[in-house]
Amino acid sequence: MQYLRSAVLTFIILTVVLFFASCGGGGSSTSVGPITSITLSPSPTISLNGGDTFQMSVTATDARGRAVNNQTLTFNSSASTVAEIASGGNLAGLICAGGQWFDGQSPPHRSLTSPVVCTPPPVPPPAVPTFNSGTTTITVTAQGVTSNAVTVNVHPKVARVVLTASTGSCVSQGGQVVYTAAAFDTAGNDITASVGSFNWSIADSTVGTLASSSTTVTSNTVTAVIPGVTTVTASVNNTNPVNSAAVVFQECPVASIVISSTNTNPNLAFNPSPGALGATGQLSAVVKDINGAVVNNVTLTWNSSVPAAATVNSSGLVAGVAYGTSSITASCALNGTCNKGQGSLVTSNTVTASVGPGASGTTIYATGTGTTSFVPIDSGTNTAGTAITLPYSPNSMILDPQGANAYLGSGSGLMVVNTTNNTYNKTITNAAGKVLAVSPSGQLVLIGGSGFSTVIYNNSANTVTTLSAITNAVAADFSPDSTESVVADTTGVRVVQGTVVRTVSSAVTPTDVSFLATGALAYLAAANTPSVVACNSTLHAGGASGTTTLVKTLPDGSKVLGAQLPNLVVVAVATSGTTCPPTIAETPSVLAFTGGTTAKQIIITSNGTHAYVTSDLAGKLLSYDVVGNVTGAVNLVGTAPVTTTGGVTLDSASVYVGVNDGGPGSVHKIDVASGTDTTQISVSFVPDLVAVRAH
C-alpha cells in the first residue's frame, strides 16, 4: 500500500512539473512568453497596380525576441475598398488591391477565409467594373499588440517609369547627381503622385552610392565614390515591378597622375641617388580628374621598366635589387578600380630609380635563324657555354624584363627557355609566328608575322588568345602597365585591350612601335613618326620629316629615336594637361650617321645616356650620345663585320651585338664608356638573334 501511495505521489508531481513547463512556468529558458512585438513587412510602403495580389509577412516575438507562432492574427485596413485582406489560414495577410476576394466556387462567393480570385467591385450595368485606386494603412493585431503601420498605394497599371538626371555631365569625387522618377499608365497619363514609393538600384555601388534604396518621394541622390561609369535604375510596383531604362552615372575620369619622392629632386627615387643595393624610396601620387579636382582612394598600378634593377610595390615603395636604372611610373589601369568601366589608360610622369655604382653580371644569349643552337655567354668570362638544342630554328627572340624566360618564335610554335637555369621549357604549338613583344610584367607575349595568326600567350595561365581582327602583324609594344598593346600590321594600326581590338588608323602602316615610358603615347615608325594616344586610342600626327623604319623611346620618356638611315630622327617629347588627349609638344631634329641604309635594331642603355643602331653598314656599330646629342660609330674588330641584333647589360656598361663577318659568326662586347669593341666571342653560326638577360 505504501508503494502504491509513493507511486501515485510521484505521478502527480511529474504531471504538475510538465504542466508548468508547457505553460512557461518555473522560469524555463526554453519557454516562449506572450507577444510583445509584431512586425509587418514589407515596410513602410507598398505600391500595387489595381488587381494585383500581394502577401504580407508577419513576425511576432516575445520580450526575449523569440518567435511566437500559431496565434490568431487580425488584419486591419483603414480603407478596405483600396486593399482587402484575406484572414484565413496560410493565406492570412493576402491583399487584393482595389478589389474584392471571391472563392473558387461556381458561382463564386465573397470570401476572406478562402480567397481565390481578386475581382473588381461590382457596379450597376452598363458600367464596366474597375479596380479602385487610393491609399490605405494596414496593421495587424494579436494578443492586444498592434504592429507597425504599412501604407499601401493602389493605382492604375504602371506602363513605364521614366528616370531623368539633374546633369548629363560627370561629377568629381564627392559630387552628387539627383535622379527624378516619374510613372505613367497605359494611356500615357502621369500617375506619379499615386504610386507611392520608388525602389532604386545602382549597378556598381563602388562607383557611386545611393542615398536610399527606397523613397516615398520621386527623387534620389547618388554620390560619387571613385572614377568610373555605372547606371541607376528606378522601379515601382511590388507585385509586377516596372523598371525605368538605366541612366548613366559617371564620376569624372582620372586625367593626370603626378608621382614624386620626398627627395630634393622629386624625380629621383633614392636619396642619395644612385642608391645602394637594398636601398628603398617611397613615392607618392597626386591624382586629378578632368575637372582638375584631386581624386583620393583610387588604386593605382605601379610599374618598373626594369624590374631586375628596381622593383616597386603596390604602395609605391621602390627597392634597389641590382645595379642598373629603371623608370618608375604609376597608371590608372584600363577598366580597373581607378577609371572603372571607362576604358581609358592614364599614366604618370617617370621617376628614375638608379642603383649603383657597380657591375651587374649576366648572361647573353645567342642563336640564329639558321641554327637550332641556343648559346649562353657569361658576361664575367665572356665565353660561350654549353649550347641548348632548340626543337626548331627560331625567327625571333625576346627576353622578359624579369630575366626569367626567353621567348623564341618559329613556324612550328612558340619556344620558351628558362633563363634562370638555362633549360628548355616548352613549345606552345598553337602560337606559331614571330615574337613581336613581351609585356613589362613578363606574363604576356604577342606573336604574329606575315602568314601567321596574331595571338597573345599568357605565360601565367598557359593560354593562347587569338586576335582574329589582326592579320599580318609586323610590330607591337605593350604599355608600361601591361594592360594595353599597340600593334602594327600591313593594313593599319590597332590597339588591343584584353581581347578587344580597336582600329586606330587604316591609312598608316608602321613598321615598328615603341611606348613612351609614361605610357601616354606609343610612337610609330612611319611617315612623320606619328603616335597613338593611349587615353582615347586616336592617332596623333607626327612632326618629324621623312619616314622612319624603327623607333625606340628613351627610358625617361623624354625623347623618341627613329632610324631613317643614314640619318637618325630625334624627337623631344613633353605631354601636359589634364585633358584627353593631353597637350603634346614635340621638337624634332635630324642627325646624320656615317652611313648605312637598312637599320635592324635600336638599342638604348637603361640609364638612357647612349643608343646604338645595328645596320648593314660593314665594320661599324652606329652610336648616339644622348647627353651630347651627337652621332658616331664604334669600329668593329674583324673583316667587314656586319651587326645583327643585340642588347645592353643592366648596369649600362656593355653592349653585346651579334656580328656576321663572313665566317661562322661571333658576338662582340662593346664598352660603352670608351666606345670600343673590346671582346669577340666566337660561335658556330651567324648570331642574328642576340639578347642580354636582365641580370
C-alpha positions as CSV (number, residue, x, y, z in Angstrom):
1,M,0.0,0.0,0.0
2,Q,2.9,2.3,0.9
3,Y,4.4,1.6,-2.5
4,L,1.2,2.5,-4.3
5,R,0.9,5.8,-2.4
6,S,4.5,6.7,-3.3
7,A,3.9,5.9,-7.0
8,V,0.8,8.0,-7.1
9,L,2.6,10.9,-5.5
10,T,5.4,10.7,-8.0
11,F,2.9,10.7,-10.9
12,I,1.2,13.8,-9.5
13,I,4.5,15.7,-9.1
14,L,5.6,14.8,-12.7
15,T,2.3,15.9,-14.1
16,V,2.4,19.3,-12.3
17,V,6.0,19.9,-13.4
18,L,5.2,19.1,-17.0
19,F,2.1,21.3,-16.9
20,F,4.1,24.3,-15.6
21,A,6.9,23.7,-18.2
22,S,4.4,23.7,-21.0
23,C,2.9,27.0,-19.7
24,G,6.2,28.7,-19.3
25,G,6.2,28.4,-15.5
26,G,9.1,27.6,-13.4
27,G,11.4,30.1,-15.2
28,S,12.3,27.6,-18.0
29,S,14.8,29.3,-20.5
30,T,13.1,27.4,-23.4
31,S,9.5,28.6,-22.8
32,V,8.0,31.3,-25.1
33,G,6.3,34.2,-23.5
34,P,3.4,36.4,-24.7
35,I,3.7,38.6,-27.8
36,T,5.4,41.9,-27.1
37,S,6.2,43.0,-30.7
38,I,4.7,42.4,-34.2
39,T,6.5,43.4,-37.4
40,L,4.5,43.7,-40.6
41,S,6.6,43.8,-43.8
42,P,7.5,45.0,-46.3
43,S,7.6,48.4,-44.7
44,P,6.9,51.3,-44.7
45,T,5.1,51.4,-48.1
46,I,3.8,49.1,-50.8
47,S,2.9,50.0,-54.4
48,L,0.4,47.9,-56.3
49,N,-1.5,48.0,-59.6
50,G,-5.2,47.6,-59.2
51,G,-6.0,43.9,-59.3
52,D,-2.5,42.9,-58.0
53,T,-2.3,40.4,-55.1
54,F,0.4,40.6,-52.5
55,Q,1.3,38.5,-49.5
56,M,2.2,40.5,-46.4
57,S,4.6,38.9,-43.9
58,V,4.1,39.0,-40.1
59,T,6.7,38.2,-37.4
60,A,5.6,38.1,-33.8
61,T,8.1,37.9,-30.9
62,D,8.1,37.8,-27.2
63,A,10.1,40.0,-24.8
64,R,13.3,38.0,-25.4
65,G,13.0,38.2,-29.2
66,R,11.8,34.6,-29.7
67,A,9.2,33.9,-32.4
68,V,5.6,33.3,-31.2
69,N,3.8,31.1,-33.7
70,N,0.3,29.8,-34.3
71,Q,-1.5,32.9,-33.0
72,T,-4.7,34.4,-34.3
73,L,-3.9,37.4,-36.3
74,T,-6.3,40.2,-37.1
75,F,-5.5,42.4,-40.1
76,N,-6.9,45.9,-40.3
77,S,-7.2,48.1,-43.4
78,S,-8.2,51.8,-43.0
79,A,-9.8,51.6,-46.4
80,S,-10.9,48.0,-47.3
81,T,-12.1,49.2,-50.7
82,V,-8.5,50.1,-51.5
83,A,-6.9,46.9,-50.1
84,E,-9.0,43.9,-48.9
85,I,-7.1,41.5,-46.8
86,A,-7.6,37.7,-46.5
87,S,-7.9,36.4,-43.0
88,G,-8.0,32.6,-43.4
89,G,-5.2,30.1,-42.6
90,N,-2.0,30.3,-44.6
91,L,-3.5,33.0,-46.8
92,A,-4.0,35.5,-44.0
93,G,-2.5,38.8,-45.0
94,L,-3.0,38.3,-48.7
95,I,-4.0,41.6,-50.3
96,C,-6.5,42.1,-53.1
97,A,-5.5,45.6,-54.4
98,G,-8.6,47.8,-55.2
99,G,-10.9,44.8,-55.4
100,Q,-12.8,42.1,-53.5
101,W,-11.9,38.5,-52.7
102,F,-14.0,35.7,-54.0
103,D,-13.7,31.9,-53.5
104,G,-13.3,29.4,-56.2
105,Q,-16.9,28.1,-56.2
106,S,-19.3,28.2,-59.1
107,P,-20.8,30.6,-58.8
108,P,-18.1,32.4,-56.8
109,H,-18.9,33.8,-53.4
110,R,-17.3,36.6,-51.4
111,S,-14.7,35.1,-49.0
112,L,-11.9,36.4,-46.9
113,T,-11.1,32.9,-45.5
114,S,-10.8,31.1,-48.8
115,P,-9.7,33.8,-51.2
116,V,-9.1,32.7,-54.8
117,V,-9.9,35.5,-57.2
118,C,-9.3,39.2,-56.8
119,T,-12.2,40.8,-58.7
120,P,-13.2,44.5,-59.3
121,P,-16.1,45.7,-57.1
122,P,-19.4,45.2,-58.8
123,V,-21.2,48.2,-60.4
124,P,-24.6,48.6,-61.9
125,P,-24.7,47.8,-65.7
126,P,-23.9,49.1,-68.2
127,A,-20.8,50.4,-66.3
128,V,-17.7,48.3,-66.5
129,P,-16.2,47.2,-63.2
130,T,-12.8,48.7,-62.5
131,F,-10.4,48.3,-59.6
132,N,-10.3,51.1,-57.1
133,S,-7.3,53.3,-56.5
134,G,-6.2,55.1,-53.4
135,T,-4.2,54.8,-50.2
136,T,-4.8,52.7,-47.1
137,T,-2.9,51.8,-44.0
138,I,-2.6,48.2,-42.9
139,T,-1.8,46.9,-39.4
140,V,-2.1,43.5,-37.7
141,T,-3.1,42.8,-34.1
142,A,-2.6,39.7,-31.9
143,Q,-2.9,39.3,-28.1
144,G,-3.7,43.0,-27.9
145,V,-0.4,44.1,-29.6
146,T,-0.6,46.1,-32.8
147,S,2.1,46.0,-35.5
148,N,3.8,48.9,-37.3
149,A,1.6,50.5,-40.0
150,V,2.3,49.9,-43.7
151,T,1.0,52.3,-46.3
152,V,-0.4,50.6,-49.4
153,N,-0.7,52.7,-52.6
154,V,-3.1,51.2,-55.2
155,H,-3.0,52.8,-58.6
156,P,-3.8,52.3,-62.3
157,K,-1.5,49.9,-64.0
158,V,2.0,51.3,-64.5
159,A,3.2,51.0,-68.1
160,R,6.5,52.8,-67.8
161,V,8.9,54.6,-65.5
162,V,11.0,57.5,-66.8
163,L,14.2,58.5,-65.0
164,T,16.0,61.8,-65.5
165,A,19.3,63.1,-64.1
166,S,20.0,66.6,-62.9
167,T,23.1,66.7,-65.1
168,G,24.3,64.8,-68.1
169,S,27.9,65.5,-67.2
170,C,30.3,63.7,-64.9
171,V,30.8,64.9,-61.4
172,S,34.0,64.9,-59.3
173,Q,34.6,62.8,-56.3
174,G,32.1,63.6,-53.6
175,G,29.8,65.3,-56.1
176,Q,26.2,64.4,-56.4
177,V,23.6,63.8,-59.1
178,V,19.9,64.0,-58.4
179,Y,17.7,61.5,-60.2
180,T,13.9,62.0,-60.6
181,A,11.5,59.3,-61.4
182,A,8.0,59.5,-63.0
183,A,5.4,56.8,-63.6
184,F,2.9,56.7,-66.5
185,D,-0.1,54.5,-67.1
186,T,-1.0,52.7,-70.3
187,A,-2.8,55.9,-71.6
188,G,0.3,57.9,-71.1
189,N,-1.0,59.8,-68.0
190,D,1.4,60.8,-65.3
191,I,0.4,58.8,-62.2
192,T,3.5,59.5,-60.2
193,A,1.5,61.1,-57.3
194,S,-0.5,57.9,-56.8
195,V,2.2,55.2,-56.9
196,G,3.8,55.9,-53.5
197,S,7.4,54.7,-53.2
198,F,10.0,54.1,-55.8
199,N,12.7,51.4,-55.4
200,W,16.2,52.3,-56.6
201,S,19.3,50.4,-57.6
202,I,22.8,51.3,-58.8
203,A,24.7,48.7,-60.9
204,D,28.1,49.4,-59.2
205,S,28.0,50.8,-55.7
206,T,31.7,51.2,-55.7
207,V,31.4,54.0,-58.3
208,G,28.6,55.8,-56.6
209,T,26.3,55.3,-53.6
210,L,22.5,55.9,-53.5
211,A,21.1,58.0,-50.6
212,S,18.3,55.4,-50.2
213,S,17.2,52.2,-51.8
214,S,13.6,53.2,-51.5
215,T,12.0,56.6,-51.4
216,T,8.5,57.9,-50.9
217,V,9.4,61.0,-52.9
218,T,10.2,61.0,-56.6
219,S,13.9,61.9,-56.3
220,N,17.1,60.2,-55.1
221,T,20.7,61.3,-54.9
222,V,23.9,59.4,-56.0
223,T,27.3,60.5,-54.5
224,A,30.5,59.9,-56.5
225,V,33.0,57.5,-54.8
226,I,35.6,56.5,-57.3
227,P,36.2,57.5,-61.0
228,G,34.0,55.2,-63.2
229,V,30.8,54.7,-65.0
230,T,27.7,52.9,-63.8
231,T,23.9,53.1,-64.2
232,V,21.0,54.0,-62.0
233,T,17.5,52.4,-62.3
234,A,14.2,53.2,-60.6
235,S,11.2,50.8,-60.3
236,V,7.7,50.8,-59.0
237,N,5.1,48.2,-58.0
238,N,5.8,45.4,-55.6
239,T,4.0,42.5,-57.4
240,N,4.9,43.2,-61.0
241,P,7.8,45.8,-60.9
242,V,8.2,48.1,-63.8
243,N,11.8,49.3,-64.3
244,S,13.0,52.5,-65.8
245,A,15.7,52.5,-68.5
246,A,19.1,52.6,-67.0
247,V,20.5,56.1,-66.7
248,V,24.3,56.7,-66.7
249,F,26.1,58.0,-63.6
250,Q,29.7,58.9,-64.1
251,E,32.4,60.1,-61.7
252,C,34.8,62.2,-63.8
253,P,37.7,60.1,-65.1
254,V,41.3,60.4,-63.9
255,A,43.2,62.7,-66.3
256,S,46.6,63.1,-64.6
257,I,48.8,61.3,-62.2
258,V,51.9,63.0,-60.8
259,I,54.3,60.9,-58.8
260,S,57.2,62.1,-56.8
261,S,59.6,61.3,-53.9
262,T,60.4,63.4,-50.9
263,N,63.9,64.0,-52.1
264,T,65.4,67.4,-53.1
265,N,64.9,66.2,-56.6
266,P,61.4,64.6,-56.6
267,N,62.1,62.8,-59.8
268,L,64.7,60.6,-58.2
269,A,63.5,57.6,-56.2
270,F,66.6,57.2,-53.9
271,N,68.4,59.6,-51.6
272,P,71.3,59.7,-52.3
273,S,71.0,58.7,-56.0
274,P,72.2,56.3,-57.2
275,G,71.1,54.2,-54.3
276,A,72.9,51.2,-52.9
277,L,71.7,47.7,-53.3
278,G,68.7,47.3,-51.0
279,A,68.0,51.0,-50.9
280,T,64.3,52.0,-50.7
281,G,62.5,55.1,-51.6
282,Q,58.8,55.9,-51.0
283,L,56.9,57.6,-53.8
284,S,53.5,59.3,-53.6
285,A,50.9,60.2,-56.2
286,V,48.6,63.1,-56.7
287,V,45.7,62.1,-58.9
288,K,43.4,64.6,-60.6
289,D,40.3,64.2,-62.8
290,I,39.4,66.1,-66.0
291,N,38.0,68.9,-63.9
292,G,41.3,69.3,-62.1
293,A,39.8,68.1,-58.8
294,V,42.0,65.9,-56.6
295,V,40.9,62.2,-56.5
296,N,41.5,60.2,-53.4
297,N,41.3,56.5,-52.5
298,V,42.0,55.2,-56.0
299,T,44.1,52.1,-56.7
300,L,47.0,52.8,-59.0
301,T,49.1,50.3,-60.8
302,W,52.8,50.9,-60.1
303,N,55.3,49.9,-62.8
304,S,59.0,49.5,-63.1
305,S,60.5,49.5,-66.6
306,V,63.4,47.4,-65.5
307,P,62.3,45.3,-62.5
308,A,65.6,43.5,-62.5
309,A,67.2,46.7,-61.3
310,A,64.5,48.3,-59.1
311,T,61.1,47.0,-58.0
312,V,58.1,48.9,-56.9
313,N,55.3,47.6,-54.8
314,S,51.6,48.4,-54.8
315,S,52.0,51.3,-52.4
316,G,54.8,53.0,-54.4
317,L,57.8,51.7,-52.3
318,V,60.8,51.4,-54.6
319,A,63.6,49.0,-53.8
320,G,67.0,48.6,-55.5
321,V,67.8,45.0,-56.3
322,A,70.6,45.1,-58.8
323,Y,73.0,47.6,-60.4
324,G,71.1,49.5,-63.1
325,T,68.5,52.0,-63.9
326,S,64.7,51.8,-64.1
327,S,61.9,54.2,-64.7
328,I,59.0,54.1,-62.2
329,T,55.5,55.1,-63.3
330,A,52.0,54.8,-61.9
331,S,49.0,54.2,-64.1
332,C,45.2,54.2,-63.9
333,A,44.7,50.7,-65.4
334,L,42.1,50.1,-68.1
335,N,38.7,49.3,-66.6
336,G,40.2,48.7,-63.2
337,T,39.3,50.3,-59.9
338,C,40.7,53.7,-61.0
339,N,38.8,54.5,-64.1
340,K,36.3,51.8,-63.6
341,G,34.5,50.8,-66.8
342,Q,35.8,53.8,-68.7
343,G,38.4,52.0,-70.8
344,S,41.0,54.8,-70.7
345,L,44.6,54.4,-69.8
346,V,46.2,57.3,-67.8
347,T,49.8,57.2,-66.8
348,S,52.1,59.4,-64.7
349,N,55.5,61.1,-65.2
350,T,58.6,59.0,-64.6
351,V,60.7,58.8,-61.5
352,T,64.2,57.5,-62.0
353,A,65.5,54.6,-59.8
354,S,69.2,54.2,-60.2
355,V,71.2,51.6,-58.3
356,G,75.0,51.7,-58.2
357,P,77.8,52.2,-58.9
358,G,78.6,48.6,-59.6
359,A,78.7,46.0,-62.3
360,S,76.0,43.5,-62.9
361,G,77.0,40.1,-64.1
362,T,74.5,38.5,-66.5
363,T,74.1,36.1,-69.4
364,I,74.0,36.9,-73.1
365,Y,72.1,34.5,-75.3
366,A,72.9,34.0,-79.0
367,T,71.1,32.0,-81.6
368,G,70.2,32.4,-85.2
369,T,67.6,31.8,-87.9
370,G,69.9,29.2,-89.5
371,T,70.5,27.1,-86.4
372,T,68.9,25.3,-83.5
373,S,71.7,26.1,-81.1
374,F,70.9,28.4,-78.2
375,V,74.2,29.5,-76.6
376,P,74.6,31.2,-73.2
377,I,77.6,33.5,-72.8
378,D,78.7,34.5,-69.3
379,S,79.4,38.3,-69.1
380,G,82.0,37.7,-66.5
381,T,84.2,35.4,-68.5
382,N,82.9,36.3,-72.0
383,T,83.0,32.7,-73.0
384,A,80.3,30.6,-74.7
385,G,78.7,28.0,-72.6
386,T,77.1,24.7,-73.4
387,A,74.5,25.1,-76.2
388,I,70.9,24.3,-75.6
389,T,69.4,22.5,-78.6
390,L,66.1,24.0,-79.7
391,P,63.4,21.9,-81.4
392,Y,63.1,24.4,-84.3
393,S,65.2,27.2,-85.9
394,P,63.9,30.5,-84.4
395,N,62.8,33.5,-86.4
396,S,62.8,36.0,-83.4
397,M,63.8,36.2,-79.7
398,I,62.8,38.5,-76.8
399,L,63.7,38.0,-73.2
400,D,61.3,39.1,-70.5
401,P,62.3,42.1,-68.3
402,Q,62.5,39.9,-65.2
403,G,65.2,37.7,-66.7
404,A,63.1,34.5,-66.2
405,N,62.3,33.4,-69.8
406,A,63.5,33.7,-73.3
407,Y,60.7,33.6,-75.9
408,L,61.6,32.4,-79.4
409,G,59.3,32.4,-82.3
410,S,59.2,29.8,-85.0
411,G,56.9,28.5,-87.7
412,S,56.1,25.5,-85.6
413,G,55.3,27.2,-82.3
414,L,56.5,29.5,-79.5
415,M,59.6,28.1,-77.8
416,V,60.2,29.0,-74.2
417,V,63.6,28.7,-72.5
418,N,64.0,29.1,-68.7
419,T,66.9,31.5,-68.4
420,T,67.2,31.1,-64.7
421,N,68.6,27.6,-65.1
422,N,69.3,27.5,-68.9
423,T,66.9,24.7,-69.7
424,Y,64.4,24.3,-72.5
425,N,60.9,24.6,-71.0
426,K,58.2,24.0,-73.6
427,T,56.8,24.6,-77.0
428,I,53.4,26.3,-77.5
429,T,52.3,24.7,-80.8
430,N,49.3,26.9,-81.2
431,A,51.3,30.1,-81.0
432,A,53.4,29.9,-84.2
433,G,54.9,33.0,-85.7
434,K,57.3,35.8,-84.8
435,V,57.6,37.1,-81.3
436,L,56.8,40.8,-81.5
437,A,56.6,42.0,-77.9
438,V,56.7,40.8,-74.3
439,S,54.8,42.7,-71.7
440,P,56.7,44.6,-68.9
441,S,55.0,42.2,-66.4
442,G,56.7,39.3,-68.3
443,Q,53.4,37.4,-68.4
444,L,52.1,38.3,-71.9
445,V,53.7,37.5,-75.3
446,L,52.4,38.9,-78.5
447,I,53.1,36.7,-81.6
448,G,52.3,37.5,-85.2
449,G,54.0,37.9,-88.5
450,S,53.2,37.5,-92.2
451,G,51.2,34.4,-92.8
452,F,50.6,33.7,-89.1
453,S,47.6,34.4,-86.8
454,T,48.1,37.2,-84.3
455,V,47.9,35.7,-80.8
456,I,48.7,36.6,-77.2
457,Y,50.2,33.9,-75.0
458,N,49.7,34.2,-71.2
459,N,52.6,32.5,-69.5
460,S,50.9,32.5,-66.1
461,A,47.7,30.9,-67.3
462,N,49.4,29.0,-70.1
463,T,46.7,30.1,-72.5
464,V,46.7,31.4,-76.1
465,T,44.1,34.0,-77.3
466,T,43.7,34.6,-81.0
467,L,43.2,38.2,-82.1
468,S,41.3,37.5,-85.3
469,A,40.9,41.1,-86.1
470,I,44.6,41.5,-86.7
471,T,46.4,39.8,-89.7
472,N,50.0,40.0,-90.8
473,A,51.2,41.9,-87.7
474,V,54.7,43.3,-88.1
475,A,55.4,45.0,-84.8
476,A,54.0,45.7,-81.4
477,D,54.7,47.1,-77.9
478,F,53.0,46.9,-74.5
479,S,52.1,49.9,-72.3
480,P,54.2,50.2,-69.1
481,D,51.4,48.6,-67.0
482,S,50.9,45.7,-69.5
483,T,47.2,46.4,-69.9
484,E,47.3,47.6,-73.5
485,S,49.3,46.9,-76.6
486,V,49.6,48.7,-79.9
487,V,50.0,46.5,-82.9
488,A,51.1,47.5,-86.4
489,D,50.0,45.3,-89.3
490,T,50.2,45.6,-93.0
491,T,46.8,47.3,-93.1
492,G,46.9,49.7,-90.2
493,V,47.3,50.3,-86.5
494,R,45.4,48.5,-83.8
495,V,45.0,48.9,-80.1
496,V,44.5,45.7,-78.0
497,Q,42.9,45.9,-74.6
498,G,42.4,42.5,-73.2
499,T,40.7,40.7,-76.1
500,V,39.1,43.9,-77.5
501,V,40.8,45.2,-80.7
502,R,40.2,48.8,-81.9
503,T,41.4,50.2,-85.2
504,V,43.3,53.5,-84.8
505,S,44.1,54.0,-88.4
506,S,43.9,52.2,-91.7
507,A,45.9,54.9,-93.5
508,V,49.1,54.4,-91.6
509,T,51.1,51.2,-91.8
510,P,54.0,51.4,-89.4
511,T,57.0,49.0,-89.3
512,D,57.8,49.5,-85.6
513,V,56.1,50.6,-82.3
514,S,57.5,51.9,-79.0
515,F,55.6,53.2,-76.0
516,L,56.8,56.3,-74.1
517,A,57.9,55.4,-70.5
518,T,55.0,57.4,-69.3
519,G,52.6,55.3,-71.4
520,A,50.9,58.4,-72.7
521,L,51.9,57.8,-76.3
522,A,53.0,54.9,-78.5
523,Y,55.3,56.1,-81.3
524,L,55.2,54.5,-84.7
525,A,57.8,54.1,-87.3
526,A,56.1,55.6,-90.3
527,A,56.0,58.9,-92.3
528,N,56.4,61.8,-89.9
529,T,56.8,59.4,-86.9
530,P,53.2,59.7,-85.6
531,S,51.9,58.2,-82.3
532,V,48.9,56.6,-80.7
533,V,47.3,58.5,-77.9
534,A,46.7,56.0,-75.1
535,C,43.8,57.7,-73.3
536,N,41.5,57.6,-76.3
537,S,43.2,55.3,-78.9
538,T,43.5,58.0,-81.5
539,L,46.3,58.9,-83.9
540,H,48.5,61.9,-83.3
541,A,50.1,63.2,-86.4
542,G,53.9,63.4,-86.0
543,G,56.0,66.4,-86.8
544,A,59.2,64.8,-87.9
545,S,60.1,64.8,-91.6
546,G,60.7,61.7,-93.6
547,T,59.8,58.1,-92.9
548,T,61.4,56.2,-90.0
549,T,61.8,52.4,-90.2
550,L,62.5,51.8,-86.5
551,V,61.5,53.7,-83.3
552,K,62.6,53.5,-79.7
553,T,61.8,55.8,-76.8
554,L,64.3,56.7,-74.1
555,P,63.8,55.2,-70.6
556,D,62.7,58.5,-69.1
557,G,60.3,59.2,-71.9
558,S,61.9,62.5,-72.9
559,K,62.9,61.6,-76.5
560,V,62.0,59.3,-79.3
561,L,64.7,58.0,-81.6
562,G,63.8,57.0,-85.2
563,A,66.1,55.2,-87.6
564,Q,66.0,56.8,-91.1
565,L,69.4,55.7,-92.3
566,P,71.7,57.2,-93.0
567,N,70.0,59.6,-90.6
568,L,68.7,59.5,-87.0
569,V,65.5,61.3,-86.2
570,V,65.4,62.6,-82.6
571,V,62.1,63.9,-81.3
572,A,62.0,65.6,-77.9
573,V,58.6,65.0,-76.3
574,A,56.6,66.5,-73.5
575,T,53.0,65.9,-72.6
576,S,51.0,68.1,-70.2
577,G,47.5,69.0,-69.1
578,T,44.5,67.1,-67.6
579,T,42.6,66.6,-70.8
580,C,42.3,63.7,-73.1
581,P,44.2,63.9,-75.4
582,P,46.9,65.7,-73.4
583,T,48.8,68.7,-74.8
584,I,51.7,67.2,-76.8
585,A,54.8,69.2,-77.5
586,E,57.3,67.7,-80.0
587,T,60.6,69.1,-81.2
588,P,62.1,67.0,-84.0
589,S,65.6,67.1,-85.3
590,V,67.7,65.1,-87.7
591,L,71.2,63.9,-87.2
592,A,73.5,62.2,-89.8
593,F,75.3,58.9,-89.3
594,T,78.4,57.9,-91.2
595,G,76.4,55.6,-93.5
596,G,74.1,52.6,-93.6
597,T,70.9,52.0,-95.5
598,T,69.0,49.4,-93.5
599,A,68.5,49.6,-89.7
600,K,67.9,46.3,-87.9
601,Q,67.6,47.3,-84.2
602,I,67.8,50.3,-81.9
603,I,69.5,49.5,-78.5
604,I,69.3,52.1,-75.7
605,T,71.2,51.8,-72.4
606,S,68.9,51.5,-69.3
607,N,70.3,54.8,-68.0
608,G,69.3,56.5,-71.2
609,T,72.7,58.0,-72.0
610,H,73.7,56.1,-75.1
611,A,71.9,54.5,-78.1
612,Y,73.1,52.1,-80.8
613,V,71.8,51.1,-84.2
614,T,72.7,47.8,-85.8
615,S,72.6,48.0,-89.5
616,D,74.0,46.8,-92.8
617,L,77.0,49.2,-92.5
618,A,80.1,46.9,-92.5
619,G,82.7,47.4,-89.9
620,K,80.7,49.8,-87.6
621,L,78.1,49.9,-85.0
622,L,76.2,53.2,-85.3
623,S,76.0,55.1,-82.0
624,Y,74.3,58.2,-80.5
625,D,75.4,60.1,-77.4
626,V,72.1,61.2,-75.9
627,V,73.7,63.7,-73.5
628,G,75.9,65.3,-76.1
629,N,73.3,64.9,-78.8
630,V,75.9,63.7,-81.3
631,T,76.1,60.6,-83.6
632,G,79.1,58.4,-84.0
633,A,80.2,54.8,-84.7
634,V,82.1,52.1,-82.9
635,N,84.7,50.5,-85.1
636,L,84.3,46.7,-85.1
637,V,87.1,44.2,-85.0
638,G,87.2,41.7,-87.9
639,T,86.9,41.6,-91.6
640,A,83.9,43.6,-92.8
641,P,81.8,42.6,-89.8
642,V,78.1,43.5,-90.1
643,T,76.0,43.8,-86.9
644,T,72.7,41.9,-86.5
645,T,70.9,42.3,-83.1
646,G,71.9,42.7,-79.5
647,G,71.3,44.1,-76.1
648,V,72.8,46.0,-73.2
649,T,73.7,45.0,-69.7
650,L,71.7,46.1,-66.8
651,D,74.4,48.4,-65.5
652,S,74.6,50.1,-68.9
653,A,78.3,49.4,-69.1
654,S,78.4,47.0,-72.0
655,V,76.6,46.3,-75.2
656,Y,76.7,42.9,-76.9
657,V,75.9,42.6,-80.6
658,G,75.8,39.7,-83.0
659,V,78.1,40.0,-86.0
660,N,78.1,38.4,-89.4
661,D,81.7,38.6,-90.6
662,G,81.5,36.1,-93.4
663,G,82.6,33.2,-91.2
664,P,80.8,31.2,-88.5
665,G,79.9,34.4,-86.7
666,S,80.6,36.0,-83.3
667,V,79.2,38.1,-80.6
668,H,81.1,41.4,-79.8
669,K,81.3,43.2,-76.5
670,I,81.2,46.9,-76.8
671,D,82.5,49.0,-73.8
672,V,80.1,51.9,-73.6
673,A,82.4,54.3,-71.7
674,S,85.3,54.0,-74.2
675,G,83.2,53.3,-77.3
676,T,85.4,50.3,-78.3
677,D,84.9,46.7,-79.4
678,T,86.8,45.0,-76.6
679,T,85.9,41.3,-76.8
680,Q,84.8,38.9,-79.6
681,I,83.2,35.6,-78.7
682,S,83.1,33.0,-81.5
683,V,80.0,30.9,-82.1
684,S,79.4,28.2,-84.7
685,F,76.6,30.0,-86.6
686,V,75.6,33.5,-87.7
687,P,74.2,35.0,-84.5
688,D,71.4,37.2,-86.0
689,L,69.4,36.8,-82.8
690,V,71.2,38.1,-79.7
691,A,69.7,39.3,-76.4
692,V,71.0,40.1,-72.9
693,R,69.4,38.8,-69.8
694,A,68.3,41.5,-67.3
695,H,70.5,40.0,-64.6
